[in-house]
């Protein structure tokens, strides 16, 4: 009965975005260029793996899935950020906010699971090379990637359904760059302490992924160190270097963003962490997987050259 006389919130307002006349273009243009680079770079990686037969193996298959997810992961937040930078009304509907809360973390969970699968794949490659082709079949790769996607999108569904039933009848200012669990739940007109149970479950799942990846790479390092040739050392380490770098970038930003429980950061630091999590970490994926990988660079060059030849012949 207490909520009936209060206004029901139908949209949320993002605070602290710079106004158009106060230099928002200073932020808009770099963010737009970063977003375009992320989308184009990851699309190039995805199509390079699909089109080049030399890259038709489990390692590159999982890289292509991860790159494809990165496109939608950034699309869940960055376009709305760009819109807010040039719009006077920096708002989002309740449904839009709910969808952003669902898709952004769900894609993040799926990426974490794919990174875990990639670590296991590298472990089998180096520690059990004779049985690798028998173990990592095309069917198993599809099952692992599909299972990661299903698990990632189902894990947060109960929480989203619960949030959709909460009453929002008071303040509607979100002190963040995009809709996320904690800043939105602060605005609910009811007790949301039950979310701590969900936080513990998410923390356990994240720590399980981190532990699996860490153990996989620790097990990988031991046989690599037993290889007598320095050149073989370098080749073996280079195969895992990109995965380890992405793993560190991804899970360090996840830890800062979500594994904090009751710890609170100053608003500006909180936004900086969110920016690193949503924008800067995905920026390095196409750089690491293309510039540090000769096979990937060659495949992308083939695509670019064939596109250039196609344009010339078409004209």
C-alpha positions as CSV (number, residue, x, y, z in Angstrom):
1,X,0.0,0.0,0.0
2,X,2.9,2.4,0.7
3,X,4.0,2.3,-2.9
4,X,0.7,3.1,-4.5
5,X,0.9,6.9,-3.8
6,X,4.4,7.1,-5.2
7,X,5.5,7.7,-8.8
8,X,6.6,4.6,-10.7
9,X,9.9,5.1,-12.4
10,X,9.6,4.4,-16.2
11,X,13.1,5.6,-17.2
12,X,16.5,6.2,-15.6
13,X,18.8,9.2,-16.0
14,X,22.6,8.8,-16.3
15,X,24.4,11.4,-14.2
16,X,27.8,13.0,-14.7
17,X,27.9,12.7,-18.5
18,X,29.4,15.9,-19.9
19,X,27.0,18.2,-21.7
20,X,27.3,18.8,-25.4
21,X,28.3,22.4,-25.0
22,X,30.9,21.5,-22.3
23,X,33.2,19.5,-24.5
24,X,31.4,16.1,-24.8
25,X,32.9,15.8,-28.3
26,X,36.3,15.5,-26.7
27,X,35.0,12.2,-25.3
28,X,32.7,11.2,-28.1
29,X,35.2,11.1,-31.0
30,X,37.9,8.9,-29.2
31,X,35.1,6.5,-27.9
32,X,33.6,6.3,-31.4
33,X,37.0,5.5,-32.9
34,X,37.7,2.9,-30.2
35,X,34.3,1.2,-30.8
36,X,34.8,1.1,-34.5
37,X,38.3,-0.4,-34.1
38,X,36.9,-3.1,-31.7
39,X,34.0,-4.0,-34.1
40,X,36.1,-4.0,-37.3
41,X,39.1,-5.7,-35.6
42,X,37.0,-8.5,-34.1
43,X,35.0,-9.0,-37.3
44,X,38.3,-9.3,-39.2
45,X,39.5,-12.0,-36.8
46,X,36.2,-13.8,-37.0
47,X,36.1,-13.8,-40.8
48,X,39.8,-14.6,-41.1
49,X,39.3,-17.8,-39.1
50,X,36.1,-18.7,-41.0
51,X,37.7,-18.2,-44.5
52,X,41.3,-19.3,-44.1
53,X,41.6,-23.1,-44.0
54,X,45.0,-22.8,-42.2
55,X,43.1,-21.5,-39.2
56,X,40.6,-24.3,-39.0
57,X,41.7,-25.8,-35.7
58,X,40.2,-25.6,-32.1
59,X,42.5,-22.8,-30.9
60,X,41.5,-20.3,-33.7
61,X,37.9,-21.5,-33.5
62,X,37.6,-20.4,-29.9
63,X,39.4,-17.2,-30.7
64,X,36.8,-16.5,-33.4
65,X,34.0,-17.2,-30.9
66,X,35.6,-14.9,-28.3
67,X,36.0,-12.1,-30.9
68,X,32.4,-12.5,-32.1
69,X,31.2,-12.2,-28.4
70,X,33.4,-9.1,-27.9
71,X,31.5,-7.3,-30.7
72,X,28.2,-7.7,-28.9
73,X,29.7,-7.3,-25.5
74,X,30.8,-3.7,-26.4
75,X,27.7,-3.1,-28.4
76,X,25.6,-3.6,-25.3
77,X,27.0,-0.5,-23.7
78,X,29.1,1.8,-26.0
79,X,26.4,2.9,-28.5
80,X,24.3,4.1,-25.6
81,X,27.3,5.9,-24.1
82,X,27.9,7.6,-27.4
83,X,24.3,8.6,-27.6
84,X,24.4,10.1,-24.1
85,X,27.5,12.2,-24.9
86,X,25.6,14.1,-27.7
87,X,22.1,14.0,-26.3
88,X,20.5,16.5,-23.9
89,X,18.3,13.8,-22.4
90,X,20.7,11.2,-21.0
91,X,18.0,8.7,-20.2
92,X,17.2,5.0,-20.8
93,X,13.9,3.3,-20.5
94,X,13.3,0.8,-17.7
95,X,13.1,-2.0,-20.3
96,X,16.2,-0.8,-22.1
97,X,18.1,-0.6,-18.8
98,X,16.9,-4.2,-17.9
99,X,18.1,-5.5,-21.3
100,X,21.5,-3.8,-20.8
101,X,21.9,-5.3,-17.3
102,X,21.1,-8.7,-18.8
103,X,23.1,-8.8,-22.0
104,X,26.3,-7.0,-20.8
105,X,27.1,-9.3,-17.9
106,X,25.8,-12.4,-19.7
107,X,28.1,-11.8,-22.6
108,X,30.9,-11.2,-20.0
109,X,30.2,-14.6,-18.3
110,X,30.1,-16.3,-21.6
111,X,33.5,-14.8,-22.5
112,X,34.9,-16.0,-19.2
113,X,33.8,-19.5,-19.9
114,X,35.3,-19.4,-23.4
115,X,38.6,-18.2,-21.9
116,X,38.4,-21.2,-19.6
117,X,37.8,-23.6,-22.5
118,X,40.7,-22.0,-24.4
119,X,43.0,-22.6,-21.4
120,X,42.0,-26.3,-21.3
121,X,42.6,-26.5,-25.0
122,X,46.1,-25.1,-24.7
123,X,46.7,-27.6,-21.8
124,X,45.7,-30.6,-23.9
125,X,47.8,-29.3,-26.9
126,X,51.0,-29.0,-24.9
127,X,50.6,-31.7,-22.3
128,X,48.9,-34.4,-24.3
129,X,49.8,-33.6,-28.0
130,X,49.5,-37.2,-29.2
131,X,45.8,-37.5,-28.2
132,X,44.9,-33.8,-29.0
133,X,43.2,-34.6,-32.3
134,X,41.2,-37.4,-30.7
135,X,40.2,-35.3,-27.7
136,X,39.5,-31.9,-29.2
137,X,37.2,-32.9,-32.1
138,X,35.1,-30.4,-34.0
139,X,32.0,-31.8,-32.4
140,X,33.5,-31.2,-28.9
141,X,34.5,-27.7,-29.8
142,X,31.0,-26.8,-30.9
143,X,29.5,-28.4,-27.8
144,X,31.9,-26.5,-25.5
145,X,31.2,-23.1,-27.2
146,X,27.5,-23.7,-27.3
147,X,27.4,-24.9,-23.7
148,X,29.4,-21.7,-22.7
149,X,26.8,-19.5,-24.4
150,X,23.8,-21.3,-22.9
151,X,25.3,-21.3,-19.4
152,X,26.4,-17.7,-19.7
153,X,22.9,-16.5,-20.7
154,X,21.0,-18.7,-18.3
155,X,23.1,-18.0,-15.2
156,X,21.9,-14.4,-14.8
157,X,18.3,-14.9,-16.0
158,X,16.8,-15.5,-12.5
159,X,18.4,-12.4,-11.2
160,X,17.1,-10.3,-14.1
161,X,13.6,-11.7,-13.7
162,X,13.8,-10.8,-10.0
163,X,15.0,-7.2,-10.7
164,X,12.1,-6.8,-13.2
165,X,9.6,-7.3,-10.3
166,X,11.2,-4.8,-8.0
167,X,9.4,-1.5,-7.3
168,X,11.3,1.6,-8.5
169,X,9.3,4.6,-7.2
170,X,11.9,7.2,-6.0
171,X,15.1,8.5,-7.4
172,X,16.0,7.6,-11.0
173,X,19.6,8.8,-11.3
174,X,22.2,6.1,-12.1
175,X,25.7,7.1,-11.0
176,X,27.4,5.0,-13.6
177,X,28.2,5.0,-17.3
178,X,25.7,2.2,-18.1
179,X,23.1,0.2,-16.4
180,X,24.6,-2.4,-14.0
181,X,23.3,-4.4,-11.1
182,X,24.6,-2.4,-8.1
183,X,23.7,1.2,-9.3
184,X,20.3,0.1,-10.4
185,X,19.5,-1.9,-7.2
186,X,20.3,1.2,-5.1
187,X,17.3,2.8,-6.6
188,X,14.8,0.1,-5.7
189,X,12.2,0.9,-3.1
190,X,12.6,-2.3,-1.3
191,X,15.1,-4.5,0.5
192,X,17.6,-5.9,-2.0
193,X,20.0,-7.7,0.4
194,X,19.0,-11.0,-1.2
195,X,21.3,-9.9,-4.0
196,X,24.3,-10.8,-1.8
197,X,23.4,-14.5,-2.3
198,X,23.7,-14.0,-6.0
199,X,26.9,-12.1,-5.6
200,X,28.4,-15.1,-3.7
201,X,27.3,-17.5,-6.5
202,X,28.8,-15.2,-9.2
203,X,32.0,-14.9,-7.2
204,X,32.3,-18.6,-6.9
205,X,31.8,-19.1,-10.6
206,X,34.4,-16.4,-11.4
207,X,36.9,-17.9,-9.0
208,X,36.3,-21.4,-10.4
209,X,37.1,-20.1,-13.9
210,X,40.2,-18.2,-12.7
211,X,41.4,-21.3,-10.8
212,X,40.9,-23.6,-13.8
213,X,42.8,-21.2,-16.1
214,X,45.6,-20.7,-13.6
215,X,46.0,-24.4,-13.0
216,X,46.0,-25.1,-16.7
217,X,48.8,-22.7,-17.4
218,X,50.8,-23.8,-14.4
219,X,50.6,-27.3,-15.7
220,X,51.6,-26.1,-19.2
221,X,54.7,-24.2,-17.9
222,X,56.2,-27.4,-16.4
223,X,56.5,-29.4,-19.6
224,X,57.6,-26.3,-21.5
225,X,60.5,-25.8,-19.1
226,X,61.6,-29.4,-19.8
227,X,62.0,-28.7,-23.5
228,X,65.8,-28.4,-24.2
229,X,65.7,-26.1,-27.2
230,X,65.4,-22.3,-26.5
231,X,63.6,-21.9,-29.8
232,X,61.0,-24.4,-28.9
233,X,60.6,-22.6,-25.6
234,X,59.8,-19.4,-27.3
235,X,57.4,-21.0,-29.7
236,X,55.5,-22.9,-27.0
237,X,55.3,-19.8,-24.8
238,X,54.2,-17.6,-27.7
239,X,51.2,-19.9,-28.3
240,X,50.0,-19.2,-24.8
241,X,51.1,-15.5,-24.4
242,X,48.1,-14.0,-26.1
243,X,45.7,-16.1,-24.1
244,X,47.4,-15.3,-20.8
245,X,47.4,-11.6,-21.6
246,X,43.7,-11.6,-22.5
247,X,43.0,-13.6,-19.4
248,X,44.8,-11.1,-17.1
249,X,43.1,-8.1,-18.7
250,X,39.6,-9.7,-18.6
251,X,39.6,-11.1,-15.1
252,X,41.5,-8.2,-13.4
253,X,38.8,-5.9,-14.7
254,X,36.1,-8.3,-13.6
255,X,37.6,-8.5,-10.1
256,X,37.7,-4.7,-9.8
257,X,34.1,-4.4,-11.1
258,X,32.3,-7.2,-9.3
259,X,34.4,-8.9,-6.7
260,X,34.2,-6.1,-4.2
261,X,31.1,-7.0,-2.2
262,X,30.6,-4.1,0.4
263,X,33.7,-2.2,-0.7
264,X,32.9,1.1,-2.3
265,X,35.1,3.3,-4.5
266,X,34.9,7.1,-5.1
267,X,32.4,7.8,-8.0
268,X,35.1,8.9,-10.4
269,X,37.3,5.8,-9.7
270,X,34.2,3.7,-10.0
271,X,33.5,5.1,-13.5
272,X,37.1,4.7,-14.5
273,X,36.9,1.0,-13.6
274,X,33.7,0.6,-15.5
275,X,35.3,2.3,-18.5
276,X,38.3,-0.1,-18.4
277,X,35.9,-3.1,-18.0
278,X,33.6,-2.1,-20.8
279,X,35.9,-0.3,-23.3
280,X,39.6,-0.6,-22.7
281,X,39.9,-4.4,-22.0
282,X,38.0,-5.3,-25.3
283,X,40.2,-2.8,-27.2
284,X,43.2,-5.1,-26.7
285,X,41.7,-8.3,-28.0
286,X,42.1,-7.5,-31.8
287,X,45.5,-6.0,-31.1
288,X,46.8,-9.0,-29.2
289,X,45.3,-11.7,-31.5
290,X,46.3,-10.0,-34.8
291,X,49.5,-8.1,-34.2
292,X,51.2,-10.9,-32.1
293,X,50.1,-13.8,-34.3
294,X,51.7,-14.3,-37.7
295,X,49.1,-16.8,-39.0
296,X,46.3,-14.4,-38.1
297,X,48.1,-11.5,-39.7
298,X,48.6,-13.5,-42.9
299,X,44.9,-14.5,-43.0
300,X,43.7,-10.9,-42.5
301,X,46.1,-9.7,-45.2
302,X,44.6,-12.3,-47.6
303,X,41.1,-11.0,-46.8
304,X,42.1,-7.3,-47.3
305,X,44.0,-8.1,-50.6
306,X,41.1,-10.2,-52.0
307,X,38.6,-7.4,-51.1
308,X,40.9,-4.9,-52.8
309,X,41.1,-7.1,-55.9
310,X,37.3,-7.5,-55.8
311,X,36.8,-3.7,-55.7
312,X,39.3,-3.1,-58.6
313,X,37.6,-5.7,-60.8
314,X,34.2,-4.4,-59.9
315,X,35.1,-0.9,-60.9
